[in-house]
Amino acid sequence: MGRVLLVLAILAVASCSQIGPGSGPSTVQTQPPVLTQPPAAVATRAPTPQPTLRGKAGAPFTYTDGWKVTLIRWQEQPRGSSMFFTPTPGMRLVAVFVRFDNGTVSTGHFNPLDFKLQDATGVRRAESFASVGSSRNDKLDSGDLAPGAFVSGSIVIEAPNGDARLEVIYESYPYVQATWELY
């Protein structure tokens, strides 16, 4: 009997909730107001620039967790310094010598592809194939770095001939960008 009453109660509620034509809420259609003035310009904010560390070649950048990156020096590479690679016409080779110090409590990762050479027009270039056939014996590879350890090496990158406003940029998650001016 209790089930019958429950079923009847459900049917009663369902029949009361059925909405027929004209029994629901009414909608009134209105025209939008006539504008007498143009709408105010929507305020747009320029994107917030990423924080960046900036300095000259030789400046070390130490992050809050103890990871430290230093661009120690840079130098033009003589033509023909790569056995298997000739720079693109209008380009030259530049080697940057970097060092990583792991002052963190965990293993860190280093990679030469985290570095880009930016020219005066804003074009960024990564490590060049010239590194493979370079006469340099200090090429930086990628790898893991134990706490308290350090590693250093060179990265060879193409740069436009005559460009005197070169910058080296380090970008590696989760660290903020670091930029060294080579001028």
JOCORVEN-V760594 format. One record per residue. N is the residue number from 0. RES is the residue in three letters. SS is DSSP state (hx for helix, st for strand, lp for the rest). Layout:
BEGIN
N/RES/SS + N/RES/SS
END
This chain:
BEGIN
0/MET/lp + 1/GLY/hx + 2/ARG/hx + 3/VAL/hx + 4/LEU/hx + 5/LEU/hx + 6/VAL/hx + 7/LEU/hx + 8/ALA/hx + 9/ILE/hx + 10/LEU/hx + 11/ALA/hx + 12/VAL/hx + 13/ALA/hx + 14/SER/hx + 15/CYS/hx + 16/SER/hx + 17/GLN/lp + 18/ILE/lp + 19/GLY/lp + 20/PRO/lp + 21/GLY/lp + 22/SER/lp + 23/GLY/lp + 24/PRO/lp + 25/SER/lp + 26/THR/lp + 27/VAL/lp + 28/GLN/lp + 29/THR/lp + 30/GLN/lp + 31/PRO/lp + 32/PRO/lp + 33/VAL/lp + 34/LEU/lp + 35/THR/lp + 36/GLN/lp + 37/PRO/lp + 38/PRO/lp + 39/ALA/lp + 40/ALA/lp + 41/VAL/lp + 42/ALA/lp + 43/THR/lp + 44/ARG/lp + 45/ALA/lp + 46/PRO/lp + 47/THR/lp + 48/PRO/lp + 49/GLN/lp + 50/PRO/lp + 51/THR/st + 52/LEU/st + 53/ARG/st + 54/GLY/st + 55/LYS/st + 56/ALA/lp + 57/GLY/lp + 58/ALA/lp + 59/PRO/st + 60/PHE/st + 61/THR/st + 62/TYR/lp + 63/THR/lp + 64/ASP/lp + 65/GLY/lp + 66/TRP/st + 67/LYS/st + 68/VAL/st + 69/THR/st + 70/LEU/st + 71/ILE/st + 72/ARG/st + 73/TRP/st + 74/GLN/st + 75/GLU/st + 76/GLN/lp + 77/PRO/lp + 78/ARG/lp + 79/GLY/lp + 80/SER/lp + 81/SER/st + 82/MET/lp + 83/PHE/lp + 84/PHE/lp + 85/THR/lp + 86/PRO/lp + 87/THR/lp + 88/PRO/lp + 89/GLY/lp + 90/MET/st + 91/ARG/st + 92/LEU/st + 93/VAL/st + 94/ALA/st + 95/VAL/st + 96/PHE/st + 97/VAL/st + 98/ARG/st + 99/PHE/st + 100/ASP/st + 101/ASN/st + 102/GLY/lp + 103/THR/lp + 104/VAL/lp + 105/SER/lp + 106/THR/lp + 107/GLY/st + 108/HIS/st + 109/PHE/st + 110/ASN/lp + 111/PRO/hx + 112/LEU/hx + 113/ASP/hx + 114/PHE/st + 115/LYS/st + 116/LEU/st + 117/GLN/st + 118/ASP/lp + 119/ALA/lp + 120/THR/lp + 121/GLY/lp + 122/VAL/lp + 123/ARG/st + 124/ARG/st + 125/ALA/lp + 126/GLU/lp + 127/SER/lp + 128/PHE/hx + 129/ALA/hx + 130/SER/hx + 131/VAL/lp + 132/GLY/lp + 133/SER/st + 134/SER/lp + 135/ARG/lp + 136/ASN/lp + 137/ASP/lp + 138/LYS/st + 139/LEU/lp + 140/ASP/lp + 141/SER/lp + 142/GLY/st + 143/ASP/st + 144/LEU/st + 145/ALA/lp + 146/PRO/lp + 147/GLY/lp + 148/ALA/lp + 149/PHE/st + 150/VAL/st + 151/SER/st + 152/GLY/st + 153/SER/st + 154/ILE/st + 155/VAL/st + 156/ILE/st + 157/GLU/st + 158/ALA/st + 159/PRO/st + 160/ASN/lp + 161/GLY/lp + 162/ASP/lp + 163/ALA/lp + 164/ARG/lp + 165/LEU/lp + 166/GLU/st + 167/VAL/st + 168/ILE/st + 169/TYR/st + 170/GLU/lp + 171/SER/lp + 172/TYR/lp + 173/PRO/lp + 174/TYR/lp + 175/VAL/lp + 176/GLN/st + 177/ALA/st + 178/THR/st + 179/TRP/st + 180/GLU/st + 181/LEU/lp + 182/TYR/lp
END
